[in-house]
Amino acid sequence: MHPVAKSLARFVVVIVLLCLFSVGIPLEAAPSSKPLAGRVIVIDPGHGGDDPGAVGCHGIVEKDVAMEISRRVAGVLRDAGARVVLTRDGDREPAGAGGSGGGRIQAHDLARRVELANKCGAHIFLSIHLNHFSEPDEYGAQVFYQVGSQESRKLAEAIQVELNRNLIDSGRQALAGDFYVCRNSRIPAVIVEVGFLSHEEESRRLTDPAYQERAARVILQGVVNYFQGNKEVKQHG
Ligand SMILES: [Zn+2]
């Protein structure tokens, strides 16, 4: 074969191969851009209104950071196709209690959050909080679930794996406990403590929009993995 014809033939083979790959394989292998289509997810930004939650280093208030991160989580979940219901959007308690504060109102507030989750036909409930401890060295994200709830444990572990691998690895594991919102929820429910406001450096990071966005994407991946029934690791840039 003439050298030009030969290279032309080679070129045609390459084009044909490229066409085969572009038509056949990516359709099969490409992950859905809407992996959460059809899912309804309740995001519960912890505290709010008269209940500030923890107050950490630099005067950072838990209810504010929880709201900021929750909005970002809601955004990425919606982008992934989920319908998202927030238990509050702004600095208020879901119960609209206001005024005198105190234990009774806080219980009412928590009851409203759970009621909302149980009534809106949601598949899962994510409560977003920030941790605080007397030891200033404690750091890292941790997910909690109701003791005895297998589905909540699976959800908690799926999110914890992603947090450890792609946000901050403090060696923490998903932990069972007894929590009002989780105990009374009829759907898988977890509390995500995204980090420690009592840790000097981590508290600063938790207010950084880029870190908040990263945390939101990591939580999204954990949720997607939970629904897909695997804990496949995906690195985030
Ligand atoms: Zn809290």
Residues whose N, C-alpha, C, O or C-beta is under 5 A from the ligand:
A	BS01	ZN	G46 G53 H129 L130
